[in-house]
């Protein structure tokens, strides 16, 4: 079993490479349970291209796919989960994800509509002692490098609720950000897929860049 120190070294290496202008890889999580983990195929590549160009990040333009029980998980300082339906983490995946996040990794969960009750159930297995808390609008994730004084932008209507940004905070550190009733990932997609207005797509890309920036600057 990897120690937390070893996990930290692996994850911090990615942040060091980023700081030294080397490419850092990020990944989408492939999960079990029947949900469409593969949704939003163009979202991460588009986000990476925007973040690299506009915010001068150094992310490999080709995101990877990773399973939570894979030893490759520790190669990515930032991982992304999305989808519409059910997902299930087995015990090994629960343990690995917990170690990954405690050790310095960062998880972004994007509810693509219908994911909420399933992801809350599974993350409660990973961190039974924690619960999602809504982050205040003055949290740094909403201000660096782009300012969102009212929190998450609203991309798609879904149930018509206001978008909310929730976090899991472990020993004072934000280890997981959960965007709900927002649909950031759809806002990152090619314009031809949803035909969202340019201003919505730009807002989504800027907020996504904030997530990446925060993950790399707060390991």
Secondary structure as UniProt FT lines:
FT   HELIX           4..19
FT   TURN            20..21
FT   STRAND          27..30
FT   TURN            37..38
FT   TURN            41..42
FT   HELIX           43..54
FT   STRAND          64..67
FT   TURN            68..69
FT   HELIX           71..75
FT   STRAND          78..83
FT   HELIX           91..102
FT   TURN            103..104
FT   STRAND          106..111
FT   HELIX           116..126
FT   TURN            128..129
FT   STRAND          133..134
FT   TURN            137..138
FT   HELIX           140..142
FT   TURN            149..150
FT   TURN            158..159
FT   STRAND          164..170
FT   TURN            171..172
FT   STRAND          173..180
FT   HELIX           184..188
FT   HELIX           191..194
FT   HELIX           198..217
//
